[in-house]
Amino acid sequence: MKLTRRKFIYIFISSIFILLFNNSNVFEDTLIFDQELKKNIFNFNQKRLSNLKKNLKNEIKEDLINGRTIWVQNKIYTYAEVNMINSF
């Protein structure tokens, strides 16, 4: 099977589109978890909102050290990352 330039471009663009579309839908659907936990994460992040804006990497490290994490499918997210994702 000969892979022409046109076929390569078609496969490349379609695979990128599928990856982007697939990742965004899966994450949005699975991020909806227990409402009480969602409220607790929101309240916790509101208390440290200025720290999250100034130094997000440090807050992610602190969350990992202190066990403020949740599992979404096969990935682990810290409370700071959940706040970052929900802000977009």
Stockholm file with secondary structure:
# STOCKHOLM 1.0

chainA/1-88         MKLTRRKFIYIFISSIFILLFNNSNVFEDTLIFDQELKKNIFNFNQKRLSNLKKNLKNEIKEDLINGRTIWVQNKIYTYAEVNMINSF
#=GR chainA/1-88 SS CCCCHHHHHHHHHHHHHHHHHHHHHHHHHHTCCCHHHHHHHHHHHHHTHHHHHHCHHHHHHHHHHHTCEEEETTEEEEHHHHHHHHTC
#=GC SS_cons        CCCCHHHHHHHHHHHHHHHHHHHHHHHHHHTCCCHHHHHHHHHHHHHTHHHHHHCHHHHHHHHHHHTCEEEETTEEEEHHHHHHHHTC
//
